[in-house]
Amino acid sequence: KGDVARASRQGWFSRFFSVISPF
């Protein structure tokens, strides 16, 4: 469960940063 939640959070951050810094 911890890994799944962590992966979900990582994906969210990845998307967030992707929008801010497309490069």
PDB file of N, CA, C, O and CB in Angstrom:
ATOM      1  N   LYS A   1       0.852  -1.198   0.000  1.00  0.00           N
ATOM      2  CA  LYS A   1       0.000   0.000   0.000  1.00  0.00           C
ATOM      3  C   LYS A   1       0.883   1.241   0.000  1.00  0.00           C
ATOM      4  O   LYS A   1       0.653   2.170  -0.774  1.00  0.00           O
ATOM      5  CB  LYS A   1      -0.962   0.009   1.233  1.00  0.00           C
ATOM      6  N   GLY A   2       1.874   1.258   0.851  1.00  0.00           N
ATOM      7  CA  GLY A   2       2.767   2.420   0.919  1.00  0.00           C
ATOM      8  C   GLY A   2       3.384   2.712  -0.447  1.00  0.00           C
ATOM      9  O   GLY A   2       3.446   3.862  -0.880  1.00  0.00           O
ATOM     10  N   ASP A   3       3.842   1.647  -1.123  1.00  0.00           N
ATOM     11  CA  ASP A   3       4.486   1.853  -2.434  1.00  0.00           C
ATOM     12  C   ASP A   3       3.485   2.445  -3.430  1.00  0.00           C
ATOM     13  O   ASP A   3       3.815   3.345  -4.203  1.00  0.00           O
ATOM     14  CB  ASP A   3       5.061   0.511  -2.983  1.00  0.00           C
ATOM     15  N   VAL A   4       2.259   1.924  -3.394  1.00  0.00           N
ATOM     16  CA  VAL A   4       1.243   2.415  -4.341  1.00  0.00           C
ATOM     17  C   VAL A   4       0.979   3.898  -4.101  1.00  0.00           C
ATOM     18  O   VAL A   4       0.958   4.691  -5.042  1.00  0.00           O
ATOM     19  CB  VAL A   4      -0.078   1.606  -4.205  1.00  0.00           C
ATOM     20  N   ALA A   5       0.781   4.265  -2.850  1.00  0.00           N
ATOM     21  CA  ALA A   5       0.521   5.681  -2.522  1.00  0.00           C
ATOM     22  C   ALA A   5       1.712   6.528  -2.945  1.00  0.00           C
ATOM     23  O   ALA A   5       1.552   7.625  -3.480  1.00  0.00           O
ATOM     24  CB  ALA A   5       0.241   5.864  -0.996  1.00  0.00           C
ATOM     25  N   ARG A   6       2.892   6.010  -2.702  1.00  0.00           N
ATOM     26  CA  ARG A   6       4.107   6.754  -3.058  1.00  0.00           C
ATOM     27  C   ARG A   6       4.163   6.944  -4.579  1.00  0.00           C
ATOM     28  O   ARG A   6       4.460   8.038  -5.059  1.00  0.00           O
ATOM     29  CB  ARG A   6       5.386   6.010  -2.548  1.00  0.00           C
ATOM     30  N   ALA A   7       3.883   5.898  -5.318  1.00  0.00           N
ATOM     31  CA  ALA A   7       3.930   5.979  -6.785  1.00  0.00           C
ATOM     32  C   ALA A   7       2.903   6.999  -7.271  1.00  0.00           C
ATOM     33  O   ALA A   7       3.187   7.798  -8.163  1.00  0.00           O
ATOM     34  CB  ALA A   7       3.662   4.580  -7.433  1.00  0.00           C
ATOM     35  N   SER A   8       1.710   6.969  -6.680  1.00  0.00           N
ATOM     36  CA  SER A   8       0.665   7.911  -7.090  1.00  0.00           C
ATOM     37  C   SER A   8       1.139   9.336  -6.851  1.00  0.00           C
ATOM     38  O   SER A   8       0.978  10.210  -7.703  1.00  0.00           O
ATOM     39  CB  SER A   8      -0.657   7.644  -6.324  1.00  0.00           C
ATOM     40  N   ARG A   9       1.726   9.556  -5.685  1.00  0.00           N
ATOM     41  CA  ARG A   9       2.210  10.910  -5.357  1.00  0.00           C
ATOM     42  C   ARG A   9       3.310  11.319  -6.343  1.00  0.00           C
ATOM     43  O   ARG A   9       3.336  12.454  -6.817  1.00  0.00           O
ATOM     44  CB  ARG A   9       2.746  10.970  -3.885  1.00  0.00           C
ATOM     45  N   GLN A  10       4.213  10.387  -6.643  1.00  0.00           N
ATOM     46  CA  GLN A  10       5.306  10.684  -7.578  1.00  0.00           C
ATOM     47  C   GLN A  10       4.713  11.106  -8.924  1.00  0.00           C
ATOM     48  O   GLN A  10       5.165  12.079  -9.527  1.00  0.00           O
ATOM     49  CB  GLN A  10       6.250   9.445  -7.753  1.00  0.00           C
ATOM     50  N   GLY A  11       3.718  10.383  -9.385  1.00  0.00           N
ATOM     51  CA  GLY A  11       3.091  10.706 -10.666  1.00  0.00           C
ATOM     52  C   GLY A  11       2.466  12.097 -10.623  1.00  0.00           C
ATOM     53  O   GLY A  11       2.561  12.868 -11.578  1.00  0.00           O
ATOM     54  N   TRP A  12       1.828  12.399  -9.502  1.00  0.00           N
ATOM     55  CA  TRP A  12       1.195  13.720  -9.372  1.00  0.00           C
ATOM     56  C   TRP A  12       2.250  14.812  -9.461  1.00  0.00           C
ATOM     57  O   TRP A  12       2.084  15.794 -10.184  1.00  0.00           O
ATOM     58  CB  TRP A  12       0.417  13.834  -8.036  1.00  0.00           C
ATOM     59  N   PHE A  13       3.328  14.631  -8.721  1.00  0.00           N
ATOM     60  CA  PHE A  13       4.412  15.633  -8.749  1.00  0.00           C
ATOM     61  C   PHE A  13       4.977  15.740 -10.156  1.00  0.00           C
ATOM     62  O   PHE A  13       5.270  16.834 -10.637  1.00  0.00           O
ATOM     63  CB  PHE A  13       5.542  15.265  -7.741  1.00  0.00           C
ATOM     64  N   SER A  14       5.127  14.597 -10.811  1.00  0.00           N
ATOM     65  CA  SER A  14       5.706  14.594 -12.161  1.00  0.00           C
ATOM     66  C   SER A  14       4.834  15.442 -13.084  1.00  0.00           C
ATOM     67  O   SER A  14       5.343  16.239 -13.872  1.00  0.00           O
ATOM     68  CB  SER A  14       5.838  13.138 -12.714  1.00  0.00           C
ATOM     69  N   ARG A  15       3.525  15.263 -12.980  1.00  0.00           N
ATOM     70  CA  ARG A  15       2.593  16.021 -13.823  1.00  0.00           C
ATOM     71  C   ARG A  15       2.669  17.500 -13.471  1.00  0.00           C
ATOM     72  O   ARG A  15       2.719  18.365 -14.346  1.00  0.00           O
ATOM     73  CB  ARG A  15       1.142  15.498 -13.654  1.00  0.00           C
ATOM     74  N   PHE A  16       2.675  17.768 -12.177  1.00  0.00           N
ATOM     75  CA  PHE A  16       2.707  19.162 -11.719  1.00  0.00           C
ATOM     76  C   PHE A  16       3.939  19.876 -12.262  1.00  0.00           C
ATOM     77  O   PHE A  16       3.850  20.970 -12.818  1.00  0.00           O
ATOM     78  CB  PHE A  16       2.689  19.230 -10.178  1.00  0.00           C
ATOM     79  N   PHE A  17       5.087  19.235 -12.087  1.00  0.00           N
ATOM     80  CA  PHE A  17       6.339  19.845 -12.558  1.00  0.00           C
ATOM     81  C   PHE A  17       6.359  19.902 -14.085  1.00  0.00           C
ATOM     82  O   PHE A  17       6.907  20.836 -14.670  1.00  0.00           O
ATOM     83  CB  PHE A  17       7.566  19.052 -12.035  1.00  0.00           C
ATOM     84  N   SER A  18       5.765  18.909 -14.718  1.00  0.00           N
ATOM     85  CA  SER A  18       5.755  18.880 -16.182  1.00  0.00           C
ATOM     86  C   SER A  18       5.017  20.109 -16.712  1.00  0.00           C
ATOM     87  O   SER A  18       5.439  20.717 -17.696  1.00  0.00           O
ATOM     88  CB  SER A  18       5.092  17.572 -16.709  1.00  0.00           C
ATOM     89  N   VAL A  19       3.922  20.467 -16.063  1.00  0.00           N
ATOM     90  CA  VAL A  19       3.144  21.635 -16.497  1.00  0.00           C
ATOM     91  C   VAL A  19       3.949  22.911 -16.268  1.00  0.00           C
ATOM     92  O   VAL A  19       3.926  23.825 -17.092  1.00  0.00           O
ATOM     93  CB  VAL A  19       1.787  21.707 -15.742  1.00  0.00           C
ATOM     94  N   ILE A  20       4.655  22.965 -15.152  1.00  0.00           N
ATOM     95  CA  ILE A  20       5.449  24.163 -14.836  1.00  0.00           C
ATOM     96  C   ILE A  20       6.694  24.225 -15.728  1.00  0.00           C
ATOM     97  O   ILE A  20       7.016  25.269 -16.296  1.00  0.00           O
ATOM     98  CB  ILE A  20       5.861  24.168 -13.335  1.00  0.00           C
ATOM     99  N   SER A  21       7.383  23.090 -15.839  1.00  0.00           N
ATOM    100  CA  SER A  21       8.617  23.056 -16.654  1.00  0.00           C
ATOM    101  C   SER A  21       8.489  21.983 -17.727  1.00  0.00           C
ATOM    102  O   SER A  21       8.911  20.845 -17.524  1.00  0.00           O
ATOM    103  CB  SER A  21       9.876  22.784 -15.764  1.00  0.00           C
ATOM    104  N   PRO A  22       7.907  22.344 -18.868  1.00  0.00           N
ATOM    105  CA  PRO A  22       7.732  21.358 -19.941  1.00  0.00           C
ATOM    106  C   PRO A  22       9.053  20.756 -20.401  1.00  0.00           C
ATOM    107  O   PRO A  22       9.101  19.604 -20.832  1.00  0.00           O
ATOM    108  CB  PRO A  22       7.031  21.997 -21.122  1.00  0.00           C
ATOM    109  N   PHE A  23      10.126  21.542 -20.307  1.00  0.00           N
ATOM    110  CA  PHE A  23      11.414  21.018 -20.766  1.00  0.00           C
ATOM    111  C   PHE A  23      11.945  20.065 -19.709  1.00  0.00           C
ATOM    112  O   PHE A  23      13.025  19.497 -19.877  1.00  0.00           O
ATOM    113  CB  PHE A  23      12.436  22.170 -21.046  1.00  0.00           C
TER     114      PHE A  23
END
